[in-house]
Amino acid sequence: MFTTYHVSVAFSALLALLCLRVLLHDPRRIQNQVFFAIGLAVAVFTGSIYLSFLYPERPDITTPLNRISVIFTAIVTSLLLYFSLVFPTVHVRRKRLAPVLILAPALGILLLGLLDDLFVARMVVHEEAGGLVMDRQTGPLYRFLYAPLVMFNIGGAIVGFVIQYRRSTTHIERKQLAYTAIGMAGGGVAATITCIVLPLLGYPEFYVMGPAIGTPVFILVMVYNFLTFKAMDVDQLLSTSVLWVLSLCVSALPFGLVTYVLLRNTERFTVVTGTLFMLLGLGFVYGYQNLVQPAINRRLKRKVHDYRRLIQRFNLRILKLTKLQDLLTSVTDLLTETLQPRSISFLLQGVGRGEYTIISDARDLQRQGSLTLSTDRTRYIVENAEVLEREQLEMNPVYAPEIREAGKRYLKAFDAEVSVPLVFEGRLIGAINLGPRQKGYYGRIEIEFLDNLRTGMNVALSNSMLLKDIENINTAYERFVPREMLSFLGAESIVDVGLGDHTEVEMTVLFADIRAFTELSEEMTPDENFRFINAYLHHIGPVARRHNGFIDKYIGDAVMALFPSGPDDAIRAAREMMRVLRDFNVEEARAKPIDIGIGIHTGVLMLGTIGEARRMEATVIADAVNLASRLEGLTRTYGVHIITSEQALAGVADPSAYPHRHLGTVQVKGKRRAVEIYEILVEDEAPSFTEAP
């Protein structure tokens, strides 16, 4: 006849298969090997008990089966004691000797139990009060050797796990040990009490309850523990279980109560009152499901909902951020508010292949370092894009040894516990590195929060870095094409400029050139020439920008600058150039100081692009440019430093603010009309004048 004991025997085999699943998950781990041995021994231990109840009144079968159960109980508890020394990390020096010493007493019991009736003399199952009860006669060594050994092993295992918990340094280890404690309480302790303690006290009817309840709890919890390193935190597991059990009870009890009352009191109810009574029970359940349970669920999972709300709010906000610094600052503020890490740093993709920039302070992008990652390493991160935890690297066998070591070195370099890789379109664009939390550990809910945060961060950071690259490109192009030139052409960046774009505008042109530079350059090597010119222009070039002008071009040693605001800026810049030149000559300590001439003229210019499709140049074309260049050449003729045209001097707000002297009227080459020219004196410079030939 089929009974629940047939199912129980099959369930024992299922437990062994679950432990085999753990072993196959990673056969190399000693923890998995020992746990499989425990599962196999448990299957034999529980299976022999359940088989005994399939043969009532057959002591010739049930007695050997019970002896096997006793023997494997001792083996299970011995393995459990050894398990407490190697799970979750190994704390025994002699891995081969320790199990032999621990299992030796159990193996002795195995031999004694098979040879004689020293532990179980006779065991028979018979019916009593409508059920099956075990009647067992124990041997002389059961009470004084077997029972103390089993309880010693169970107690030793509990002490071992407590010591492991106190020594553990990672959150995952403590989390796994907490699971183990749940399994021990539900499995080992329950089985010991029902199979040994209670029968010794005269209550054999509880014998079968220990294996039926405790052992499956222990095996299932530990299998879940092994296979789910990234399981939810224990407090979440317990809170979810409490909610589920509470909902089941509140939903089932009213229906059961209503049904019981109606069946026992049929004569007291009419159709109407019976229906109302049933609706009352249904209303109670409905009220709980719609009012009470959601409130309890929100309270138990408050952090989950808070994190979801924060991610939604953050994703909406970052869509409006375009600057990289604003984005990094926003991320820093969010993580500081929610997780409170001791440190936050960013790794951002650099210009070169495999080069990354380290940002240690989101509010100060100047505090940077650099790091180079190999292609293999970045490819692995891209292919396995997930939040990287130090604890996972140390304990999870899914990581290959070389990846584990590389990841640990990376986290150590940043003093980080967690790293969030940012991958976009198949490439690693950066990472967020979080140091240890100020309080507690990073729980599973926090890791899930970071993982959900990655999606929005990937897109936002990629867009921000793209805009940053465009800004860098524009900044680089500004060294060749001034931003002011683009502005006059109505362009935001160099890519908006086309061949032939031009505009007409009135500006003041300034030419500055070194006198007798050809003779000077003949005395220097090409390398010395370049270093000298760059040193000179390093001093002269910024002067134009300080006076609202910009450099249009460098022509060898000559400088051509444009001043959109008028000649006042150009004249002030020219006078400062002469002062800067004196300082430059002092710094260089040259035997023969250099001298320059400066010409200034105001007129209408054509500003635009010239060239062809493959090679263009932004420049100015106008007679005013040629005249300014001619005036600079006249400084040699008149022996002065700065010459300005009448048009430029007439355009200043107050000509008396600049000491000047009329030089005369000249017919400049290429001009039909004569030009009135003036010398602009530099501060503390005596007037000088040479008659024109």
DACOR-V630406 format. One record per run of one state. SS is the DSSP state (hx for helix, st for strand, lp for the rest). FROM is the first residue (numbers start at 1). TO is the last residue. If there is no record, write none. Layout:
SS/FROM/TO, SS/FROM/TO
This chain:
lp/1/3, hx/4/25, lp/26/29, hx/30/52, lp/53/58, hx/59/86, lp/87/94, hx/95/115, lp/116/119, st/120/128, lp/129/130, st/131/138, lp/139/141, hx/142/167, lp/168/170, hx/171/186, lp/187/187, hx/188/200, lp/201/203, hx/204/227, lp/228/233, hx/234/264, lp/265/265, hx/266/268, lp/269/270, hx/271/300, lp/301/301, hx/302/318, lp/319/323, hx/324/338, lp/339/340, st/341/341, lp/342/343, st/344/349, lp/350/354, st/355/359, lp/360/367, st/368/372, lp/373/374, hx/375/383, lp/384/387, st/388/389, hx/390/395, lp/396/400, hx/401/413, lp/414/417, st/418/424, lp/425/426, st/427/434, lp/435/436, st/437/437, lp/438/443, hx/444/478, lp/479/482, hx/483/488, lp/489/493, hx/494/496, lp/497/501, st/502/514, lp/515/516, hx/517/522, lp/523/525, hx/526/546, lp/547/549, st/550/555, lp/556/557, st/558/563, lp/564/566, hx/567/588, lp/589/595, st/596/612, lp/613/614, st/615/621, lp/622/622, hx/623/638, lp/639/641, st/642/645, hx/646/650, lp/651/654, hx/655/657, lp/658/659, st/660/666, lp/667/674, st/675/680, lp/681/693
